[in-house]
Amino acid sequence: MTDEAQDMKRLVAAWRGADRKLSRVPREATVAELLAPLAEALYAMDEPADVYGDGVVAELERRVAELLGTQDAAFFPSGTMAQQVALRCWAGRTGNPVVALHPHSHPERWEGGALAAVSGLRPVHPTTESRQPLAEEVASLPEPFGTLMLELPLRDAGFLLPTWEELEALVEAAREREAVVHFDGARLWESTVHFGRPLREIAALADSVYVSFYKSLGGLSGACLAGAADFVEETRVWRHRYGGQVFRQFPQALAALAGLERELPKLPSYVAQARLVADGLRAAFSDSGIPWFRVHPEQPHTHQFQLWLPYDPDHLRRASLRQAEETGTALFHRWSPDGPPGLSVTEVTVTEPGLSWTPADVREAVAAFTARL
């Protein structure tokens, strides 16, 4: 086992035992803790289990379509499969295999080149800047494209969202190019605060929307693809062809329903608290003597944001580990070298455990962290 792997194993254990944290990390949950919420789902537990997508899975699909205001929704075992199928179906319908999307988007960075290798699609990039694309960049793409895919928020750029007006303009620019619009809404649930619009109004801008159940809702796994009834029915055909027609999926469906009931109403409070925490981090690091740092974006668009520091990621990881083990406060988790040149980056997430943190708590935690650098 590498030093980094050993440190991460210790860090997960330290996070599990920490008295204070801003959020839980996925690896700290035990099997028993993951199974417990399933009984909380508002579904008749004496009903027969699902078989190839009926029962509780169909109920989850109905609930998602209702929340997003779409005609239908289809459950997929993974978001990667859902997006691959959506973009493939749109290519068939538009007759154009070109997909306009950001180079930081999930299909480009985390799906092993599947757009081209599996679906025969070809990506083009409206921008290479680490931000959401602009309407004029979409309008001026030098070749026709069949689909504009927008990741909302754009995680690897700092969980960034456009303004509502910018989003409307992006959609309009795609329409003027006779393209359809697909939203990668893995984290769309928490975007309502920034946009100042309900989920239905946001989803109504797109021709199809993908949402995840484990990223913000605390589910086990799985995703839904939502849109017009005929489109969703076509995606079910391709879901089967891609190996996604799973015999039983009730644990994932129950966990997703529980997350919709338990976590979805809390997300606005997480966003508000993330902004308080971001302000606290900025103030504390300003007083710390660290030569350069950045909270990005300055005001978080969701309940997640980035922190950039001018240290080697291994050094920062070890400081985070020592703080968690020695003080019982878990402030930062993973660090990577993927920030701007000379800077390491970590993602800060605020959920239920972080709601009680005050600016003084943030200041105290930062002082303990910087003392270990």
Summary of the structure (lengths in Angstrom):
residues: 373
radius of gyration: 21.1
end to end distance: 24.4
largest distance: 61.2
contacts: 1267
relative contact order: 0.15
helix: 48%
strand: 14%
